[in-house]
């Protein structure tokens, strides 16, 4: 299972709030909801986050055993 717990820490470290993602980067509220619930998101979404946060994929997502 892929979880996005690391995303929230990375956002905090980079000083980017959910509000800022939505308002300044036109990031979808629906995608944020999906990330919060650890459900499937597209690689495009993950790529966007990595570009916005200037980070690596492992800084926002992690595979954990069920």
Residue, then its C-alpha position, 0 to 999 in steps of 0.5 A: x500500500x502506498x501512503x502519503x504521510x511523508x507529504x505533510x511533513x515535507x510540505x511543512x518543512x518547505x513552508x507550503x500549506x494546503x491552502x497555498x497549493x490550491x490558491x497559488x499552484x492551482x492544485x486540486x482540492x480533490x487530489x489533496x483529499x485523495x492524498x489525505x485518504x491514501x487512495x490512488x493518485x496519478x503519477x502526474x499528481x505526484x510529479x506536480x508535487x515533486x516539482x512544487x516542493x522541489x523534492x524526491x518521490x520518497x519525500x512524499x510517498x512510501x510503500x508499507x506492508x498491509 
